[in-house]
Amino acid sequence: MKLQWIKFGSFLTAILLVGLFFTYQLPYYIYKPGSADPLNPIVAVENGYESEGEMHLVTIQGGQATPFYYLLAKIRDYHQIVPIEDVYYDGISEEEYLQMNLMAMENSQEASTVVAYEAAQADIEIQYAGVYVVSVVDDMPAEGVLRPGDRITKIDGKAIAEANDLIDYVQTKEAGDQIHLSIIRDEEPIAEQITLVPLQQLNGMPGIGIKLVTDRKVSENPEITFSSGEIGGPSAGLMFALEIYDQLTEEDITKGYQIAGTGEVDYEGNVGRIGGIDKKVIAADKADNKIFFAPNEGGREDSNYHVAKQVAEDINSDMEIVPVDTFYDALEHLQALPEG
């Protein structure tokens, strides 16, 4: 009887250990290649034109490590393990991190809409209504004073139209100066004052420890809708802009090709650096894309483009890796392509 209990206890222990091996969360985060999804189901311009080829949004998969996935990531190429505090930095929670990424995606969609509509000479109007607080850094002057979701409309009585207005004004001040903010919180106006401190991440420039996003109201004709679900981050901006432009114009700029790429795009069409370019090349290649746009960063040696090109060579991909500094670089490249 005693032997049976020992065997039963050993069996339960084994089950528990196996369960922990697959479910126990380690203080690490794993990034790995995601997918390359066609943008047609995600972006829809009202009465937009259809194309023979497809633009693709390329993603990275990420999640907190378990012992099983940690060991798997150790032996697999293009899997990256980072300390969890490098992901949930400055004390932000997982929920705040996800919310920040979703807000970055919304901002990316808005910027890409402005760029594409202006390039296609379509009807678009932009109104500015201040800036939103995305997050508040722990142990900084804004902690306990400002909250995520606060809308800042004035600083020292001066109207704030966009984030750069506030940033530029603060940089004219010195650490120790006080600023007075007019804020809308839960639809109620409030006023707060905060003392500036030197910020290490800004090389000693004054700040209060917040992350901001501009509150723009964009009206476009024809209307556009996005269905990106829980996909977050700003890096799809370039491909959004190309897809929107393609649907707005009668010309089929895909020329029948499968096209992928990545890069954050600003409201002027400049394409910025993103993280995880190696993993995105892998995802795009697996989906049989023939063209991949990568941020050129002005030609710097360690640019996204150079990394993407090296990865494509390492995996023997036949994708054409194209360096771009602006949306217009990518557009010109597509317009010059022969029919696919």
Phi, psi and omega in degrees: 000317179297320179297322179296319178295323178295317179295319179296318178296321178295322178297314179296321178297318180297318179298317180298316180295319178296317179299316179295325181299328183261343188238338183294128185270121178273162180280047179223158179235140182244128172252139179211166180303140180256238183228167174238102189257135177301141183274347180305316179285346185265323182247128180224109172273131181304124182058032182288158179283148176263159182229159179286318180267190182219142168270148182232139170269127183253133185240164171244137174269143179213152178185160180291141187284142163252166179306320180297309183288333176296312180295321179297317180295331180294330185254354181259142178290148174063025168254130185243129178252126180229151175300143184300330181290344175284343178263305178266067186281164177054028175078010181287151179274169176299320179296318178294322178298314179295320180296320178299318180293323178293322177293323177296324177295316179299318179296321178297318179296321180293315180297318181293326177296314179299313182298312184292317181295320179293321179294325180274001182056039175269169186279120178211143180227138181239129173239140182254136184229025179105198182230147177260144171279120179275314180206159179241129183281137178300145174062025175248162184305330182284344181298131181083351180251310178255158180228151172305133182100345175298138176253118181269122183252335180215151172229122185051038177083354181267132181295140179250118179266319181214169188303321182295332177299314180292314181299314181296321181293315181299326181288351173275353182263180177235156176302135184102339176289152175257144174240148180248124184247136171260127191229146169251119179231123182053041177068012178246135178283135175222164178233139179222152172235141185223141178269132181285146175230156175289134181254126182299320182291347176250025178056040176087358177291152183287152177190182180236354176088052176225157171249138189237157168219139181289134177269097178252146172248109183255126177243125183232154177218117005289161182288156179229144176231146178242142177229064185269357175059231184266009177290130183236175178097164185264358195284352179273003187306313182299313183290326173302312183299318180294318179295316180297314179301319182296322179284334181282333188248147181294329179295132177272098184281353176284335182054023179090001183271158169266119192235132177230175178166180181203163179143130174289140180239136177264183187288349176262358178093005177287140182257125184251163181298147176228168177266157174071031182300326180298318181291328180287327175297317179300312182298317181293321180294319179297332179270010175064035173286151183254341181227137179225118177271133181227141178302129182273335178054041177070013177089011180298153189296324183259029183294162173307320182299314182295321177295315180299317180297319180293318179296317179300320177293319183296327182261007179058042178280145176263010175295142172276119179267119188246123178280135178222140174256338180219164173304322184291331174298314180294318180298315179297322179297317181292319181295335181272354182290148169286163179299135182273000000 
